[in-house]
Amino acid sequence: METRRQPAARRNLASALDDARVAAFVGREQELAAFESALTGAGTQRVLFVHGPGGIGKTTLLHRLRIIAERAECPVVHLDARDIDCSPESFLAAFADGRRAAVVGQTDPADAGDPALVLLLDGYDRLKTLDHWLRTAFLPSLRSDSVVVLVGREPPGAAWRTDPGWRAVATVCRLDPLTDEESLDLLARCAVPDDGRPRLTRLGGGHPMTLALLADSASTAQLPDDLTDAPDLVAALATHLVGEAPSEAHAQALALCSVSWLTGEDLLGMAIGAQAAQVWPWLESRPFITRGADGLYPHDLVREVLEADLRRRSPQRYREVVGIVHRHAIESLRSNDSATRVLGAHQKLYLHRRGPLYGSFWALRERGAAAVLAGRPEDHPETIELIRRHEGAASAAIAARWLEAQPEGLFVVRSPNGIAGYFLQVLYPADPALVDADPVLDAAVGVANGSSPARPGEQISIGRFLGGRTALHQRDAYAVLASCVGSTITWVRRPLAWSFVTSIDDEFWVPNFSYLGLNPYRTVTFDGRQHTIFGIDWRRVPIDGWLDLMADRELTGEHGPVPPEMMRPEPLSRHDFNDAVRSALRDLSRPDRLAGSALMSTQLVGGHDADPTGRLRAGVLEAIAVVDERDGALGRVLDRTFVRAALTQESAAEVLDLPFSTYRRHLARAIEELTDVLWSVEISAGR
């Protein structure tokens, strides 16, 4: 509780403090206007419910409102819930003390018993059990021209919003972060030098308390480049903004929320199991958490603080949480549901936010249009026009032909003004006439054919056109987002031999493709512009291995070619693959010899098994089981010849009760079927 009527010496000190508070105050015009309207009786509102996360400036605003009321000579009762026991008796006692102090010296003694006053109540969340009593008994007993400001972290309960009476006299004000302009103004008032303000504005994220702490640290130390450079500040913010988690499961939920693009209940279940059902409502109710259409996400500053604090306190736990989000994103990318795939791509890309590509476009969510969607026929004319505007008529004509032939290759970000960004990816093999008419795509296919051609059943993806509506074109944040999401979905799901992406802006894209492990292969001049072709051979860098590399780079930000130790030998041709299968079958029960199989360098082994020879044998046995499901007679031939092998083929035919000639025909068909099954794994493993 605060008492405003004090002896002269202390009143002078209080006045000096208030003068300093007024001088340092920035923003909050809407809240100030609502309060002054209530104070003057200009509107119907008499109760202001102000809410927002810790450190967002609620108490600072409350001081400013008190000063306004006192300078208007209104009696003010300023209560802090921390000083009140949660009972009507304790509240009434604190209010009575405050009211007596507030009306001392009133010029009209007739009003002293029941004056109109301003009640400012900080920390309303602490009085939850009194909410019904305050709303139904205490507040209605005040004079109708009184003004009440209730301040807390959480928004008012449903009863405040559904009761017609309270809807008429109460207004809810959510305190949002300061704008960049207001942040710069605040730092200027804190005497931060001009050249340091933009950096601190970026770090502060519009959060007043963080900005104040950064300004204070800037006066005694070097300006930090990142919150992780100021561990003491991070620790203080983590305590103030978030507080203590009730249990280890709750702490894990906060850690997950700090790392993931969106946290859904399924992702939470991956992290904490069955406890997700109990923890989810708690997480959703945090004042710094926003509920989106597809999950929860924290305020950007809270995210940065939570993540920085976790990385500082427990690097191992941080890696584990990132791993959970990584695995969930890959599962989503491999879903058969298109919306789930897009969310998985966003989730995966967000893990790369420290990479060179991603710094520019995560703020797009705040601008309202950040969903990458499959293109529709009605998007084609606008996409073609944007390509014509940025790349020329010949390029637009080629894009039109590809859109007609492969419309499913278009990904777009839509905005109220039309297409904000687009990405057109095409697949080869394709109509030879289309390939011949497109020198850039023809050159990309030529790279693959000259190095390691696509094998039967494999495809090549070529990111042929990407751009945005603005003059930034290929640097436009929406273009970057569309191309990243579209590429990720295709790369993970398609049986690809190669992936290429073409660029006409090497200055921007070379470091970005280096981070992704794509190499520049060739340049082609077309329609007056130089196109650089970047690519990766998925047979030599299996998709799962590449995803693991990206998981490491999510944590380190490293870039450059795929490390040589991750590269596999040149892929086997179909003919050589067939021969390798026959050889492996003969050595199936001889691990020492099977270890030298040419199949050890194929997708049948993968890159994660501690026993690659055992993995190869298991893969062949799994394929034999598939053949057996399709045709039991062929499966039995394979079993008695290679798994539970008879001493000779003649003995195998005798065990199977088959004439030897029939056995040989069955064996040839069985090996052919088995090779086809293994080949399908080879060209689509991991997808």
Secondary structure, DSSP 8 states (H G I E B T S, - for coil): -B-----HHHHHHHHHHHHHHHHH----HHHHHHHHHHHHT-SS--EEEEE--TTSSHHHHHHHHHHHHHHTT--EEEEEGGGS-SSHHHHHHHHHHHHHHHHTT-S-GGGSSS---EEEEE-GGGGGGGHHHIIIIIHHHS-TT-EEEEEESS---HHHHH-HHHHHHEEEEE-----HHHHHHHHHHTT--GGGHHHHHHHHTT-HHHHHHHHHHHTTS---SSGGG-HHHHHHHHHHHT---SSHHHHHHHHHHHHSSSB-HHHHHHHHGGGHHHHHHHHHH-TTEEEETTEEEE-HHHHHHHHHHHHHH-HHHHHHHHHHHHHHHHHHHT-S-HHHHHHHHHHHHHTTTTSTTTTTTGGGGGGT---EEE--GGGHHHHHHHHHHHH-HHHHHHHHHHHHH-GGGEEEEEETTEEEEEEEEEEES--HHHHHT-HHHHHHHHHHHHHS---TT-EEEEEEEEEESSTTGGG-HHHHHHHHHHHHHHHHHS-EEEEEEEES-HHHHHHHHHHHT-EEEEEEEETTEEEEEEEEETTTS-HHHHHHHHHHHHHH---SS--GGG-------HHHHHHHHHHHHHTTT-HHHHTT-GGGGSTTT-S--S-HHHHHHHHHHHHHHHHHHH-HHHHHHHIIIIIS--SSHHHHHHHTT--HHHHHHHHHHHHHHHHHHHHHHHHHTT-
